[in-house]
């Protein structure tokens, strides 16, 4: 019985590790513009027009899949300061999006 209980906890533990790794990737690559709270108010945001996305806004997440968010991170967004980040590997990118989803209301 104990083994079964442990197996039920492992998916949650793996998700928590993904989110922790994603936070590290976010801090290194995204926080300067998007802020530590994901609200688009990072220290570099003052110089940007248009302002960085606010990940705490429900409208941002409406209808977006993880693949949509990953594509924007990989390729950037024309007409904004959102640069492409092709150097982020697939595992880190998935972890980054898992962390970004923690900002979702």
CNS distance restraints for C-alpha pairs under 8 A (distance, minus, plus):
assign (resid   1 and name CA) (resid   5 and name CA) 6.54 0.50 0.50
assign (resid   2 and name CA) (resid   6 and name CA) 6.28 0.50 0.50
assign (resid   3 and name CA) (resid   7 and name CA) 6.24 0.50 0.50
assign (resid   4 and name CA) (resid   8 and name CA) 6.47 0.50 0.50
assign (resid   5 and name CA) (resid   9 and name CA) 6.59 0.50 0.50
assign (resid   6 and name CA) (resid  10 and name CA) 6.46 0.50 0.50
assign (resid   7 and name CA) (resid  11 and name CA) 7.60 0.50 0.50
assign (resid   8 and name CA) (resid  12 and name CA) 7.78 0.50 0.50
assign (resid   9 and name CA) (resid  13 and name CA) 6.25 0.50 0.50
assign (resid  10 and name CA) (resid  14 and name CA) 6.04 0.50 0.50
assign (resid  11 and name CA) (resid  15 and name CA) 6.20 0.50 0.50
assign (resid  12 and name CA) (resid  16 and name CA) 6.17 0.50 0.50
assign (resid  13 and name CA) (resid  17 and name CA) 6.22 0.50 0.50
assign (resid  14 and name CA) (resid  18 and name CA) 6.20 0.50 0.50
assign (resid  15 and name CA) (resid  19 and name CA) 6.18 0.50 0.50
assign (resid  16 and name CA) (resid  20 and name CA) 6.13 0.50 0.50
assign (resid  17 and name CA) (resid  21 and name CA) 6.09 0.50 0.50
assign (resid  18 and name CA) (resid  22 and name CA) 5.95 0.50 0.50
assign (resid  18 and name CA) (resid  94 and name CA) 7.87 0.50 0.50
assign (resid  18 and name CA) (resid  95 and name CA) 4.75 0.50 0.50
assign (resid  18 and name CA) (resid  96 and name CA) 7.87 0.50 0.50
assign (resid  18 and name CA) (resid  98 and name CA) 6.83 0.50 0.50
assign (resid  18 and name CA) (resid  99 and name CA) 7.56 0.50 0.50
assign (resid  19 and name CA) (resid  23 and name CA) 6.10 0.50 0.50
assign (resid  19 and name CA) (resid  95 and name CA) 5.72 0.50 0.50
assign (resid  19 and name CA) (resid  96 and name CA) 7.11 0.50 0.50
assign (resid  19 and name CA) (resid  98 and name CA) 5.59 0.50 0.50
assign (resid  19 and name CA) (resid  99 and name CA) 4.64 0.50 0.50
assign (resid  20 and name CA) (resid  24 and name CA) 6.56 0.50 0.50
assign (resid  20 and name CA) (resid  95 and name CA) 7.88 0.50 0.50
assign (resid  20 and name CA) (resid  99 and name CA) 7.28 0.50 0.50
assign (resid  21 and name CA) (resid  25 and name CA) 6.43 0.50 0.50
assign (resid  21 and name CA) (resid  92 and name CA) 7.13 0.50 0.50
assign (resid  21 and name CA) (resid  95 and name CA) 6.01 0.50 0.50
assign (resid  21 and name CA) (resid  96 and name CA) 7.24 0.50 0.50
assign (resid  22 and name CA) (resid  26 and name CA) 5.98 0.50 0.50
assign (resid  22 and name CA) (resid  92 and name CA) 6.49 0.50 0.50
assign (resid  22 and name CA) (resid  93 and name CA) 7.55 0.50 0.50
assign (resid  22 and name CA) (resid  94 and name CA) 7.67 0.50 0.50
assign (resid  22 and name CA) (resid  95 and name CA) 4.24 0.50 0.50
assign (resid  22 and name CA) (resid  96 and name CA) 3.75 0.50 0.50
assign (resid  22 and name CA) (resid  97 and name CA) 6.95 0.50 0.50
assign (resid  22 and name CA) (resid  98 and name CA) 6.59 0.50 0.50
assign (resid  22 and name CA) (resid  99 and name CA) 5.03 0.50 0.50
assign (resid  22 and name CA) (resid 100 and name CA) 7.72 0.50 0.50
assign (resid  23 and name CA) (resid  27 and name CA) 6.00 0.50 0.50
assign (resid  23 and name CA) (resid  95 and name CA) 7.95 0.50 0.50
assign (resid  23 and name CA) (resid  96 and name CA) 6.57 0.50 0.50
assign (resid  23 and name CA) (resid  99 and name CA) 5.74 0.50 0.50
assign (resid  24 and name CA) (resid  28 and name CA) 6.31 0.50 0.50
assign (resid  25 and name CA) (resid  29 and name CA) 6.07 0.50 0.50
assign (resid  25 and name CA) (resid  30 and name CA) 7.76 0.50 0.50
assign (resid  25 and name CA) (resid  92 and name CA) 6.91 0.50 0.50
assign (resid  25 and name CA) (resid  96 and name CA) 6.09 0.50 0.50
assign (resid  26 and name CA) (resid  30 and name CA) 4.90 0.50 0.50
assign (resid  26 and name CA) (resid  31 and name CA) 6.03 0.50 0.50
assign (resid  26 and name CA) (resid  96 and name CA) 6.16 0.50 0.50
assign (resid  26 and name CA) (resid  99 and name CA) 7.80 0.50 0.50
assign (resid  26 and name CA) (resid 100 and name CA) 7.95 0.50 0.50
assign (resid  27 and name CA) (resid  31 and name CA) 5.03 0.50 0.50
assign (resid  27 and name CA) (resid  32 and name CA) 7.81 0.50 0.50
assign (resid  27 and name CA) (resid  36 and name CA) 7.47 0.50 0.50
assign (resid  30 and name CA) (resid  34 and name CA) 5.86 0.50 0.50
assign (resid  30 and name CA) (resid  35 and name CA) 7.47 0.50 0.50
assign (resid  31 and name CA) (resid  35 and name CA) 4.52 0.50 0.50
assign (resid  31 and name CA) (resid  36 and name CA) 5.44 0.50 0.50
assign (resid  31 and name CA) (resid  38 and name CA) 7.47 0.50 0.50
assign (resid  31 and name CA) (resid  42 and name CA) 6.06 0.50 0.50
assign (resid  32 and name CA) (resid  36 and name CA) 7.98 0.50 0.50
assign (resid  32 and name CA) (resid  42 and name CA) 4.86 0.50 0.50
assign (resid  32 and name CA) (resid  43 and name CA) 5.58 0.50 0.50
assign (resid  32 and name CA) (resid  44 and name CA) 5.47 0.50 0.50
assign (resid  32 and name CA) (resid  45 and name CA) 7.46 0.50 0.50
assign (resid  33 and name CA) (resid  40 and name CA) 6.32 0.50 0.50
assign (resid  33 and name CA) (resid  41 and name CA) 6.68 0.50 0.50
assign (resid  33 and name CA) (resid  42 and name CA) 4.46 0.50 0.50
assign (resid  33 and name CA) (resid  43 and name CA) 6.38 0.50 0.50
assign (resid  33 and name CA) (resid  44 and name CA) 5.04 0.50 0.50
assign (resid  33 and name CA) (resid  45 and name CA) 5.02 0.50 0.50
assign (resid  33 and name CA) (resid  52 and name CA) 6.18 0.50 0.50
assign (resid  34 and name CA) (resid  38 and name CA) 5.23 0.50 0.50
assign (resid  34 and name CA) (resid  39 and name CA) 6.05 0.50 0.50
assign (resid  34 and name CA) (resid  40 and name CA) 3.90 0.50 0.50
assign (resid  34 and name CA) (resid  41 and name CA) 5.68 0.50 0.50
assign (resid  34 and name CA) (resid  42 and name CA) 4.97 0.50 0.50
assign (resid  34 and name CA) (resid  45 and name CA) 7.19 0.50 0.50
assign (resid  34 and name CA) (resid  52 and name CA) 5.80 0.50 0.50
assign (resid  34 and name CA) (resid  53 and name CA) 6.64 0.50 0.50
assign (resid  34 and name CA) (resid  54 and name CA) 6.91 0.50 0.50
assign (resid  35 and name CA) (resid  39 and name CA) 6.00 0.50 0.50
assign (resid  35 and name CA) (resid  40 and name CA) 5.49 0.50 0.50
assign (resid  35 and name CA) (resid  41 and name CA) 4.92 0.50 0.50
assign (resid  35 and name CA) (resid  42 and name CA) 3.53 0.50 0.50
assign (resid  35 and name CA) (resid  43 and name CA) 7.04 0.50 0.50
assign (resid  36 and name CA) (resid  42 and name CA) 6.83 0.50 0.50
assign (resid  37 and name CA) (resid 103 and name CA) 7.35 0.50 0.50
assign (resid  38 and name CA) (resid  54 and name CA) 6.01 0.50 0.50
assign (resid  38 and name CA) (resid  55 and name CA) 5.19 0.50 0.50
assign (resid  38 and name CA) (resid  56 and name CA) 6.28 0.50 0.50
assign (resid  38 and name CA) (resid 100 and name CA) 7.55 0.50 0.50
assign (resid  38 and name CA) (resid 103 and name CA) 6.27 0.50 0.50
assign (resid  39 and name CA) (resid  53 and name CA) 7.22 0.50 0.50
assign (resid  39 and name CA) (resid  54 and name CA) 4.26 0.50 0.50
assign (resid  39 and name CA) (resid  55 and name CA) 5.69 0.50 0.50
assign (resid  39 and name CA) (resid  56 and name CA) 5.68 0.50 0.50
assign (resid  39 and name CA) (resid  57 and name CA) 7.82 0.50 0.50
assign (resid  40 and name CA) (resid  45 and name CA) 6.86 0.50 0.50
assign (resid  40 and name CA) (resid  51 and name CA) 6.91 0.50 0.50
assign (resid  40 and name CA) (resid  52 and name CA) 4.91 0.50 0.50
assign (resid  40 and name CA) (resid  53 and name CA) 5.27 0.50 0.50
assign (resid  40 and name CA) (resid  54 and name CA) 4.50 0.50 0.50
assign (resid  40 and name CA) (resid  55 and name CA) 7.19 0.50 0.50
assign (resid  41 and name CA) (resid  45 and name CA) 5.72 0.50 0.50
assign (resid  41 and name CA) (resid  46 and name CA) 7.68 0.50 0.50
assign (resid  41 and name CA) (resid  52 and name CA) 7.53 0.50 0.50
assign (resid  41 and name CA) (resid  54 and name CA) 7.94 0.50 0.50
assign (resid  42 and name CA) (resid  46 and name CA) 7.82 0.50 0.50
assign (resid  44 and name CA) (resid  48 and name CA) 7.06 0.50 0.50
assign (resid  45 and name CA) (resid  51 and name CA) 6.08 0.50 0.50
assign (resid  45 and name CA) (resid  52 and name CA) 6.42 0.50 0.50
assign (resid  46 and name CA) (resid  51 and name CA) 7.74 0.50 0.50
assign (resid  48 and name CA) (resid  52 and name CA) 7.32 0.50 0.50
assign (resid  48 and name CA) (resid  81 and name CA) 6.86 0.50 0.50
assign (resid  49 and name CA) (resid  80 and name CA) 7.18 0.50 0.50
assign (resid  49 and name CA) (resid  81 and name CA) 7.64 0.50 0.50
assign (resid  50 and name CA) (resid  80 and name CA) 6.13 0.50 0.50
assign (resid  50 and name CA) (resid  81 and name CA) 7.61 0.50 0.50
assign (resid  52 and name CA) (resid  81 and name CA) 7.62 0.50 0.50
assign (resid  52 and name CA) (resid  82 and name CA) 7.65 0.50 0.50
assign (resid  53 and name CA) (resid  60 and name CA) 7.76 0.50 0.50
assign (resid  54 and name CA) (resid  60 and name CA) 7.29 0.50 0.50
assign (resid  55 and name CA) (resid  60 and name CA) 6.39 0.50 0.50
assign (resid  55 and name CA) (resid  61 and name CA) 7.50 0.50 0.50
assign (resid  55 and name CA) (resid 100 and name CA) 7.21 0.50 0.50
assign (resid  55 and name CA) (resid 103 and name CA) 5.81 0.50 0.50
assign (resid  55 and name CA) (resid 104 and name CA) 6.35 0.50 0.50
assign (resid  56 and name CA) (resid  60 and name CA) 7.80 0.50 0.50
assign (resid  56 and name CA) (resid 103 and name CA) 5.14 0.50 0.50
assign (resid  56 and name CA) (resid 104 and name CA) 5.32 0.50 0.50
assign (resid  56 and name CA) (resid 105 and name CA) 6.01 0.50 0.50
assign (resid  57 and name CA) (resid  61 and name CA) 7.35 0.50 0.50
assign (resid  57 and name CA) (resid 104 and name CA) 7.16 0.50 0.50
assign (resid  57 and name CA) (resid 105 and name CA) 7.13 0.50 0.50
assign (resid  58 and name CA) (resid  62 and name CA) 6.38 0.50 0.50
assign (resid  58 and name CA) (resid 104 and name CA) 6.55 0.50 0.50
assign (resid  58 and name CA) (resid 105 and name CA) 6.03 0.50 0.50
assign (resid  60 and name CA) (resid  64 and name CA) 7.73 0.50 0.50
assign (resid  61 and name CA) (resid 104 and name CA) 6.93 0.50 0.50
assign (resid  64 and name CA) (resid  68 and name CA) 5.92 0.50 0.50
assign (resid  64 and name CA) (resid  69 and name CA) 7.00 0.50 0.50
assign (resid  65 and name CA) (resid  69 and name CA) 6.62 0.50 0.50
assign (resid  66 and name CA) (resid  70 and name CA) 6.09 0.50 0.50
assign (resid  66 and name CA) (resid  94 and name CA) 7.92 0.50 0.50
assign (resid  66 and name CA) (resid  97 and name CA) 6.52 0.50 0.50
assign (resid  67 and name CA) (resid  71 and name CA) 6.07 0.50 0.50
assign (resid  68 and name CA) (resid  72 and name CA) 6.50 0.50 0.50
assign (resid  69 and name CA) (resid  73 and name CA) 6.35 0.50 0.50
assign (resid  69 and name CA) (resid  97 and name CA) 7.05 0.50 0.50
assign (resid  70 and name CA) (resid  74 and name CA) 6.11 0.50 0.50
assign (resid  70 and name CA) (resid  93 and name CA) 6.67 0.50 0.50
assign (resid  70 and name CA) (resid  94 and name CA) 7.52 0.50 0.50
assign (resid  70 and name CA) (resid  97 and name CA) 7.00 0.50 0.50
assign (resid  71 and name CA) (resid  75 and name CA) 5.96 0.50 0.50
assign (resid  71 and name CA) (resid  76 and name CA) 7.82 0.50 0.50
assign (resid  72 and name CA) (resid  76 and name CA) 5.04 0.50 0.50
assign (resid  72 and name CA) (resid  77 and name CA) 6.28 0.50 0.50
assign (resid  72 and name CA) (resid  84 and name CA) 7.48 0.50 0.50
assign (resid  73 and name CA) (resid  82 and name CA) 7.94 0.50 0.50
assign (resid  73 and name CA) (resid  83 and name CA) 7.75 0.50 0.50
assign (resid  73 and name CA) (resid  84 and name CA) 5.86 0.50 0.50
assign (resid  73 and name CA) (resid  85 and name CA) 5.77 0.50 0.50
assign (resid  73 and name CA) (resid  86 and name CA) 7.79 0.50 0.50
assign (resid  74 and name CA) (resid  84 and name CA) 5.10 0.50 0.50
assign (resid  74 and name CA) (resid  85 and name CA) 4.83 0.50 0.50
assign (resid  74 and name CA) (resid  86 and name CA) 4.90 0.50 0.50
assign (resid  74 and name CA) (resid  88 and name CA) 7.79 0.50 0.50
assign (resid  75 and name CA) (resid  83 and name CA) 7.30 0.50 0.50
assign (resid  75 and name CA) (resid  84 and name CA) 4.42 0.50 0.50
assign (resid  75 and name CA) (resid  85 and name CA) 6.71 0.50 0.50
assign (resid  75 and name CA) (resid  86 and name CA) 7.02 0.50 0.50
assign (resid  76 and name CA) (resid  82 and name CA) 5.08 0.50 0.50
assign (resid  76 and name CA) (resid  83 and name CA) 4.56 0.50 0.50
assign (resid  76 and name CA) (resid  84 and name CA) 3.93 0.50 0.50
assign (resid  76 and name CA) (resid  85 and name CA) 7.12 0.50 0.50
assign (resid  77 and name CA) (resid  81 and name CA) 7.41 0.50 0.50
assign (resid  77 and name CA) (resid  82 and name CA) 5.26 0.50 0.50
assign (resid  77 and name CA) (resid  83 and name CA) 6.73 0.50 0.50
assign (resid  77 and name CA) (resid  84 and name CA) 7.57 0.50 0.50
assign (resid  78 and name CA) (resid  82 and name CA) 7.50 0.50 0.50
assign (resid  88 and name CA) (resid  92 and name CA) 6.24 0.50 0.50
assign (resid  88 and name CA) (resid  93 and name CA) 6.02 0.50 0.50
assign (resid  89 and name CA) (resid  93 and name CA) 6.03 0.50 0.50
assign (resid  90 and name CA) (resid  94 and name CA) 6.21 0.50 0.50
assign (resid  91 and name CA) (resid  95 and name CA) 6.28 0.50 0.50
assign (resid  92 and name CA) (resid  96 and name CA) 5.95 0.50 0.50
assign (resid  93 and name CA) (resid  97 and name CA) 6.30 0.50 0.50
assign (resid  94 and name CA) (resid  98 and name CA) 6.27 0.50 0.50
assign (resid  95 and name CA) (resid  99 and name CA) 6.24 0.50 0.50
assign (resid  96 and name CA) (resid 100 and name CA) 6.13 0.50 0.50
assign (resid  97 and name CA) (resid 101 and name CA) 6.13 0.50 0.50
assign (resid  98 and name CA) (resid 102 and name CA) 6.99 0.50 0.50
assign (resid  99 and name CA) (resid 103 and name CA) 7.62 0.50 0.50
assign (resid 100 and name CA) (resid 104 and name CA) 7.33 0.50 0.50
